[in-house]
Amino acid sequence: MTFHDNLAEYADLIVQVGLNVQPGQYVQIHTTLDSVEFARLVVKQAYKAGASHVDVQFSDNTITRAFYEQAPDASFDDVPKWVAAQRDELIDRKGALLWIDAEDPDLLEGIPATKISRYQKASSALLKRYRKAVMNDEITWSIAAVPSGKWANKVYPEVSEQEAIEALWNKIFEVVRVGQGTAVEQWKAHIEQLNDRAAYLNSRNYTALHYQATDTDIVVGLPKDHIWMSGSSVNSDGVAFIANMPTEEVYTLPDRMRVDGYVTNSKPFIYQGNRIDGFKLTFKDGKVIESTAQQGGELLNELLTTDENAAYLGEVALVPFDSPISNSNTIFYNTLFDENASNHFALGEAYPTTIQGGKGLTEEQLLEKGANVSIVHEDFMIGTSDMTIDGILEDGSREPIFRNGNWA
């Protein structure tokens, strides 16, 4: 297949499997100017699938950087209300939302962490209804990615920008199973395998997981009614979609008050256009009580103090070290890819869908069930080739889940 064939197959895969666009459905796409050409392909495929309207909002990295560098101080506590109105219409129309990620991993490097944190808080407060709709799978949503020059050069710094873009395209095609003309069929089979993993873990009903690796020794409690899920979700109308493309994980929520020990990141964590790396988090009774970082420590502390529950975990996800993205031997500097190459945790909010009866519960009811509630949800990678994970049963006995970084 040619490059253009691959592009067309990728766009079709996103529309058919990622979004699973339904006849008459409203679609919103958010992306940057770096992905204009690919966005046009997705729009055409969405209309081909029967979409009623496809609206695209483009951002520009230079303009975004200018906001953080030059906007008046009060601007970082003020988000335009039309942003919420746009998402409200998406929810009211039961639409589908696609993020096409082409961000520069270093976009906000050097920007004061307090500016980033303040705007994050203001955005989250304004978009509370939207966040709830996403976390509860009320709407269809999906994230995919295409290369930009700066992102590609971050991944492949030793070659020219054009060569880097070509290399990153090839790597993306590889890990999303594009290139043989059978991507849709391959994804359906792949999701079935992940569903089988989730079903097995649900049948065991572990009360806790014990992670051990170099510089990691942590016990993560699991709520009584936790649910393991694959990358396949179902919206409020019963339509399946894939939130992350690619996805290699099965995941659930931890008991927010039963996390004890320490964990070290295994891949860089890109947060708000900055790199946080070489960090270690120590937990007691669920909360991070100590954090250190070789890079990005100030921003990490801002993240942990975003609200009163940002320092608790909201997700635990299992990804074997021997998996397509990990085996690519590539650090993508993009959480969408790097989290699917590694076991990972998420700080902040838990998905209500990962606990029985969680959809539609109030924040207080979720907290009572052991689910964390926060305005942030940020994944960071912890998986290594020497990681072992034991599942702890109600009677205290243990079963191997991972050995040497892979399913036992």
Solvent accessible surface area in square Angstrom, and as a share of the most:
residue,aa,sasa,rsa
1,M,113,0.50
2,T,84,0.49
3,F,86,0.36
4,H,136,0.61
5,D,62,0.32
6,N,21,0.11
7,L,21,0.10
8,A,41,0.32
9,E,22,0.10
10,Y,0,0.00
11,A,0,0.00
12,D,37,0.19
13,L,0,0.00
14,I,0,0.00
15,V,1,0.01
16,Q,87,0.39
17,V,19,0.11
18,G,0,0.00
19,L,0,0.00
20,N,43,0.22
21,V,11,0.06
22,Q,60,0.27
23,P,113,0.71
24,G,54,0.52
25,Q,20,0.09
26,Y,14,0.05
27,V,0,0.00
28,Q,3,0.01
29,I,0,0.00
30,H,7,0.03
31,T,8,0.05
32,T,4,0.02
33,L,93,0.46
34,D,75,0.39
35,S,3,0.02
36,V,34,0.20
37,E,121,0.54
38,F,7,0.03
39,A,1,0.01
40,R,129,0.47
41,L,56,0.28
42,V,0,0.00
43,V,29,0.16
44,K,138,0.58
45,Q,37,0.17
46,A,0,0.00
47,Y,105,0.40
48,K,165,0.70
49,A,36,0.28
50,G,30,0.28
51,A,9,0.07
52,S,51,0.33
53,H,98,0.44
54,V,16,0.09
55,D,70,0.36
56,V,49,0.28
57,Q,63,0.28
58,F,78,0.32
59,S,48,0.31
60,D,33,0.17
61,N,25,0.13
62,T,105,0.61
63,I,121,0.61
64,T,44,0.25
65,R,65,0.24
66,A,38,0.30
67,F,58,0.24
68,Y,14,0.05
69,E,88,0.40
70,Q,143,0.64
71,A,22,0.17
72,P,97,0.61
73,D,90,0.47
74,A,77,0.59
75,S,28,0.18
76,F,0,0.00
77,D,86,0.45
78,D,94,0.48
79,V,16,0.09
80,P,64,0.40
81,K,164,0.69
82,W,139,0.49
83,V,24,0.14
84,A,15,0.12
85,A,60,0.46
86,Q,47,0.21
87,R,19,0.07
88,D,45,0.23
89,E,78,0.35
90,L,0,0.00
91,I,17,0.08
92,D,95,0.49
93,R,113,0.41
94,K,113,0.48
95,G,0,0.00
96,A,0,0.00
97,L,1,0.00
98,L,0,0.00
99,W,87,0.31
100,I,2,0.01
101,D,33,0.17
102,A,0,0.00
103,E,71,0.32
104,D,16,0.08
105,P,5,0.03
106,D,39,0.20
107,L,21,0.11
108,L,7,0.03
109,E,101,0.45
110,G,70,0.67
111,I,15,0.08
112,P,69,0.43
113,A,7,0.06
114,T,65,0.38
115,K,43,0.18
116,I,1,0.01
117,S,7,0.05
118,R,63,0.23
119,Y,49,0.19
120,Q,29,0.13
121,K,76,0.32
122,A,20,0.16
123,S,24,0.16
124,S,8,0.05
125,A,71,0.55
126,L,54,0.27
127,L,22,0.11
128,K,122,0.52
129,R,116,0.42
130,Y,26,0.10
131,R,53,0.19
132,K,100,0.43
133,A,1,0.01
134,V,17,0.10
135,M,10,0.04
136,N,9,0.05
137,D,7,0.03
138,E,67,0.30
139,I,4,0.02
140,T,1,0.00
141,W,26,0.09
142,S,0,0.00
143,I,48,0.24
144,A,0,0.00
145,A,0,0.00
146,V,2,0.01
147,P,9,0.06
148,S,5,0.03
149,G,12,0.12
150,K,137,0.58
151,W,0,0.00
152,A,0,0.00
153,N,44,0.23
154,K,53,0.22
155,V,18,0.10
156,Y,37,0.14
157,P,100,0.63
158,E,131,0.59
159,V,55,0.32
160,S,61,0.39
161,E,92,0.41
162,Q,108,0.48
163,E,95,0.43
164,A,0,0.00
165,I,36,0.18
166,E,90,0.40
167,A,32,0.25
168,L,0,0.00
169,W,27,0.09
170,N,96,0.49
171,K,39,0.16
172,I,0,0.00
173,F,8,0.03
174,E,97,0.43
175,V,1,0.00
176,V,0,0.00
177,R,47,0.17
178,V,10,0.06
179,G,19,0.18
180,Q,142,0.63
181,G,49,0.47
182,T,59,0.34
183,A,1,0.01
184,V,20,0.12
185,E,109,0.49
186,Q,63,0.28
187,W,0,0.00
188,K,129,0.55
189,A,59,0.46
190,H,13,0.06
191,I,15,0.08
192,E,104,0.47
193,Q,118,0.53
194,L,15,0.08
195,N,54,0.28
196,D,96,0.50
197,R,106,0.39
198,A,6,0.05
199,A,60,0.47
200,Y,125,0.48
201,L,1,0.01
202,N,59,0.30
203,S,78,0.50
204,R,80,0.29
205,N,83,0.43
206,Y,4,0.01
207,T,33,0.19
208,A,6,0.05
209,L,0,0.00
210,H,26,0.12
211,Y,0,0.00
212,Q,79,0.35
213,A,21,0.16
214,T,96,0.56
215,D,86,0.45
216,T,5,0.03
217,D,50,0.26
218,I,1,0.00
219,V,51,0.30
220,V,0,0.00
221,G,1,0.01
222,L,3,0.01
223,P,6,0.04
224,K,176,0.75
225,D,44,0.23
226,H,10,0.04
227,I,49,0.25
228,W,4,0.02
229,M,33,0.15
230,S,4,0.03
231,G,8,0.07
232,S,26,0.17
233,S,6,0.04
234,V,73,0.42
235,N,12,0.06
236,S,71,0.46
237,D,84,0.44
238,G,54,0.52
239,V,29,0.17
240,A,46,0.36
241,F,1,0.00
242,I,7,0.04
243,A,13,0.10
244,N,25,0.13
245,M,0,0.00
246,P,0,0.00
247,T,0,0.00
248,E,12,0.06
249,E,10,0.05
250,V,1,0.00
251,Y,20,0.08
252,T,1,0.01
253,L,0,0.00
254,P,1,0.01
255,D,25,0.13
256,R,31,0.11
257,M,95,0.42
258,R,94,0.34
259,V,0,0.00
260,D,60,0.31
261,G,22,0.21
262,Y,80,0.31
263,V,1,0.00
264,T,33,0.19
265,N,15,0.07
266,S,42,0.27
267,K,35,0.15
268,P,6,0.04
269,F,2,0.01
270,I,28,0.14
271,Y,6,0.02
272,Q,59,0.26
273,G,13,0.13
274,N,21,0.11
275,R,63,0.23
276,I,0,0.00
277,D,28,0.14
278,G,27,0.26
279,F,2,0.01
280,K,80,0.34
281,L,0,0.00
282,T,35,0.20
283,F,5,0.02
284,K,115,0.49
285,D,78,0.40
286,G,0,0.00
287,K,88,0.37
288,V,13,0.08
289,I,105,0.53
290,E,102,0.46
291,S,31,0.20
292,T,75,0.44
293,A,34,0.26
294,Q,165,0.73
295,Q,82,0.36
296,G,28,0.27
297,G,24,0.23
298,E,114,0.51
299,L,10,0.05
300,L,2,0.01
301,N,78,0.40
302,E,40,0.18
303,L,1,0.01
304,L,14,0.07
305,T,95,0.55
306,T,9,0.05
307,D,41,0.21
308,E,147,0.66
309,N,17,0.09
310,A,0,0.00
311,A,6,0.05
312,Y,26,0.10
313,L,0,0.00
314,G,1,0.01
315,E,7,0.03
316,V,0,0.00
317,A,0,0.00
318,L,1,0.00
319,V,1,0.01
320,P,23,0.14
321,F,86,0.36
322,D,90,0.47
323,S,5,0.03
324,P,53,0.33
325,I,0,0.00
326,S,16,0.10
327,N,83,0.42
328,S,15,0.09
329,N,141,0.72
330,T,17,0.10
331,I,71,0.36
332,F,0,0.00
333,Y,34,0.13
334,N,14,0.07
335,T,34,0.20
336,L,13,0.07
337,F,0,0.00
338,D,1,0.00
339,E,8,0.04
340,N,0,0.00
341,A,2,0.01
342,S,3,0.02
343,N,2,0.01
344,H,0,0.00
345,F,0,0.00
346,A,0,0.00
347,L,1,0.01
348,G,0,0.00
349,E,23,0.10
350,A,2,0.02
351,Y,31,0.12
352,P,3,0.02
353,T,17,0.10
354,T,1,0.01
355,I,4,0.02
356,Q,100,0.44
357,G,62,0.59
358,G,2,0.02
359,K,105,0.44
360,G,60,0.58
361,L,38,0.19
362,T,69,0.40
363,E,73,0.33
364,E,113,0.50
365,Q,81,0.36
366,L,12,0.06
367,L,62,0.31
368,E,150,0.67
369,K,73,0.31
370,G,9,0.09
371,A,2,0.01
372,N,2,0.01
373,V,16,0.09
374,S,9,0.06
375,I,46,0.24
376,V,1,0.00
377,H,32,0.14
378,E,35,0.16
379,D,19,0.10
380,F,1,0.00
381,M,1,0.00
382,I,2,0.01
383,G,7,0.06
384,T,40,0.23
385,S,63,0.41
386,D,63,0.33
387,M,0,0.00
388,T,38,0.22
389,I,0,0.00
390,D,23,0.12
391,G,0,0.00
392,I,24,0.12
393,L,33,0.17
394,E,154,0.69
395,D,120,0.62
396,G,48,0.46
397,S,52,0.34
398,R,119,0.43
399,E,40,0.18
400,P,76,0.48
401,I,8,0.04
402,F,0,0.00
403,R,94,0.34
404,N,108,0.56
405,G,1,0.01
406,N,46,0.24
407,W,54,0.19
408,A,78,0.61
